[in-house]
Amino acid sequence: MSRIPRAISLWLPVIAWAAVIFALSSIPSLNSGLGSWDFVLRKLAHAAEYALLAVLLVRALMRPWLAFLVALAYAASDELHQHFVYGRIGAPRDVAIDAVGALIGLAAFSYGRRRFARPPASGPAAYGD
């Protein structure tokens, strides 16, 4: 059984998720008809999309600040893309919401790494005693 090259296993999820975001941004209207809840749910979805993108990016890049900058650049390009989609608008406010989502994702990733990190092997237990 052949192994997937590390670069592909790190970057394929990033590319796939970016494609999902792009596809969702291409839909003319995502209005659910839930009134004011629709607005809140769409903004929470924006934050969640970019939280996951930032986690996937930091996994691939191993530099949180760079992952944040790439996520932010993608958020800005996504809003530019929406500017050209009928029924959608590109809003700087959404870039800010995406940035907050990315920061939340990076904070969760950092917390998870610290919280669930394996302790270093040392002492007799490390040698099978």
QUIUR-V523436 format. One line per field, one symbol per residue. ss: DSSP state (h for helix, s for strand, l for the rest). phi: phi as a letter, one per 20 degrees, with the letter a starting at -180 (. if undefined). burial: b if it has 16 or more other C-alpha atoms within 10 Angstrom, else e. Layout:
ss = ???
phi = ???
burial = ???
This chain:
ss = lllllhhhhhhhhhhhhhhhhhhhhllllllllllhhhhhhhhhhhhhhhhhhhhhhhhhhllhhhhhhhhhhhhhhhhhhhhllllllllhhhhhhhhhhhhhhhhhhhhhhhhllllllllhhhhll
phi = .eefggfffeefffffffffgffffefgbdfenemffgfffffffgffgeffgffffffeelcgffffffffffffffffgfgeegnccecggfffffffgffffffffffffffdfffffbmfffdne
burial = eeeeeeeeebbebbeebbeebbeebbeeeeeeeeeeeeeeeebeebbbbbbbbbbbbbbbeeebeebbebbbebbbebbebbeebeebbbeeebbbbbbbbbbbbbbebeeeeeeeeeeeeeeeeeeee
